[in-house]
């Protein structure tokens, strides 16, 4: 009986992970493998213009690192900063108009 309780608790806690769209999980897996040695790399979930978006921020391995903003369908809606230094996404300053919902991964 004791082992059954442990098994039930284990299954409960391991099933409480991120509920992400499949294409986002694939993008994150690819991004993590590209950025595995780059400090500062991270993936964050935001609410922007009443939509869930995902920010894939390149780490220090890239000289002019930027942040790709993807919607739930894995479409890149904008690329922030990088070589251009532009912080606008769809006509709005992203930092001022987005709300951080979750940090999904960081190096």
Residue pairs with C-beta under 8 A, 6 or more apart in sequence:
18 102
18 104
20 28
20 104
21 72
21 73
21 74
23 73
23 74
24 54
24 70
24 72
24 74
26 74
27 54
27 56
27 70
27 74
28 43
28 54
28 56
28 104
28 105
31 41
31 43
31 56
32 41
32 43
32 105
35 41
35 58
35 59
35 61
35 107
36 107
37 61
37 107
38 58
38 59
38 60
38 61
38 62
38 107
39 59
39 60
39 107
40 57
40 59
40 60
40 65
40 107
41 57
41 58
41 59
41 61
41 106
41 107
42 55
42 57
42 59
42 103
42 104
42 105
42 106
42 107
43 54
43 55
43 56
43 57
43 103
43 104
43 105
43 106
44 54
44 55
44 57
44 100
44 101
44 102
44 103
44 104
45 52
45 53
45 54
45 55
45 100
45 101
45 102
45 103
45 104
46 52
46 53
46 54
46 55
46 69
46 98
46 99
46 100
46 101
47 53
47 98
47 99
47 101
48 69
48 89
48 92
48 94
48 97
48 98
48 99
49 90
49 92
49 97
51 71
51 72
52 71
52 72
52 101
53 69
53 70
53 71
53 72
53 77
53 98
54 69
54 70
54 71
54 72
54 104
55 67
55 68
55 69
55 80
56 67
56 68
56 70
57 65
57 66
57 67
58 65
58 66
58 67
59 65
59 107
64 82
64 83
65 81
65 82
66 79
66 80
66 81
66 82
66 83
67 79
67 80
67 81
67 82
68 76
68 79
68 80
69 76
69 77
69 78
69 79
69 80
69 89
69 94
70 76
70 77
71 77
77 89
77 90
78 88
78 89
78 90
78 94
80 86
80 87
80 88
80 89
80 94
81 87
87 93
87 94
87 95
88 94
89 97
89 98
